[in-house]
Amino acid sequence: MINRERYLENLVSTANTLRLVILLYDKAVASLKLAAEIMEKPEPSPEEINRKYEALGRAGEILAVLEGTLDLDRGGEIARNLREIYEALSAELLRVTAQDDPETVRRMVKVLSDLREAWAEAEVNLKKEGKLAPEGRSGGRSAGLTATL
């Protein structure tokens, strides 16, 4: 576990802000997939139930960080649309936490996966254009991003 933690620490400390956003999407998707798998089990063990709630909680934390790091002034309509998506996903997350609904969780995974791909594409394009800070220089709003990973 220590090697994994060191790897993540190094990855986060050298990533640009866009890469951190992508990593958050990856973690949210993985957490929701785990929760859905446990929800689909006919009789999950108490340990699995705890893992499900931890996974849903982690996904909720990530959504809150993603929403909290939006710059609505500079981000304009895109930032406002993302805020609406994050708010809707957070509301659904509350509902599925109270009442198992793996289908809704899988739809949430799809939405977050699609958003992740859009961010990854933006990262590639910005790197090609030379408009992305080099790795190791994440910029200003990344403190909440790194703490959540």
N, C-alpha and C positions, 0 to 999 in steps of 0.2 A: 504494500500500500504506500510506503514511503516513496518509492520510485515513481509511482503514478502521481503522487502529490507534488513531487519535485518537477516532473514533466509539466503538469498543469501550471504550476507557479511560473516556470520558465516561459511557457507558451503565452500566458497572460501578460507577463511583464515585458515581453518583446512584441506583442501584437499591436496593430493599429486599432483605432476605435471601431472601424468597420468590421475587422476580423473578430473583435470582441462581441459585437452584435451577432455575428454569425455563430459564434461559439455558444452564445446564450440561446439562440434558436435551437441549436443542436441539443443542448441540455434539456430544454423544455420539451422537445419532441421525444427524446429518450424517456423522460419522466412520464409523459402522457402515455406512451406505448406500454411502459411497464404497468401503469395503473390500469389500462384497458385489459391487458393480459390477465391481471389478477381479478378484475371484475368479471371476466368471462369464465372463471373457474367455478364449478358447481359448489364446492365447499372449501374456500381458501382457509388456510391455517391462520391462527392469530398473528403469527409473524408476518405472513403475507398481507394481512389486513393492515398491519402497521406500516409495512413497506408501501402499500397503496396510498395511504394517507400522507406519508412522507413525500412520495412522488407527486401527488396532487399539490401538496403544500409548496414543494420546490417549483413546480410549474407556475403557481400563483405568485411566488416571489419574483420569478423571472419576468412574468408579465408586468408586475408592478415596476420593476426596474426599467424594462423597455419603455413603458409609458412615461415614467418619471424622467427619462433622459431625452425625451422628445423636445426639440426646440421649435415651439409652435410659431414663433416670430420668423425665424429664418427658414423653417421647413414648409411653411405655407400649407397649401391644400393637402399635400402628401402627409405631412405630420398630423394634420387634423384627421385625415382618413385612418392613419395608423392608430391614433388615439381611440377612435370609434371601434376599430377592430379589437384592440387590446381590451377596451371596456366590455365589449360584447363577449369576448372569450373569458374574461374574468367572471362575468355574471354566469356564464355557462359552467365554469369551473366550480363555482359555489353550488350550483344545482346538482352537478354530478358527484360532488363530494358528499352531499346529503343523501343522494339516491343514485345508486349505481346505474350508469347508462353508457356502456362501452361504445355504442354506436356514435353517440355525441362526442365522446372522447376521440374516436377515430376521425371524425370530421374536423375536430380541433387540430389534430395532428396534420391533416391535409392542409388546412389553412396556414399553419405555422411552417410547414415544409415548403409550401409555395412562396411564402414571404422570405424564407431563408434563401431559396434559390434566386429570388430577385435581388437580395442583398449581395449574394455571391457574384452574380452577374455584374452588379454595379461595381463591386470591388475590382473585378477583372478589368472592366472598362476604364475605371479611374486610374488604375495602375498603368494601363497602356497609354493613357493621356498624360501621365506624370502628375496627376492632381491628388494623389494620395500620399499622406505622410509615410515615410519609410517605417519598416518594422522597428519596434523599439521606441517609437515616439507616438504615443496614442492620443495626445491632445488633451483637451480640458475636461470633458464630461465622462471620463471612463472610470472614475472611482467606484461608483455603484455597479458598474458592469463587472469589474474585476472581483468585487466582494461576493457577488452572487455565484460565480463559477466555483 
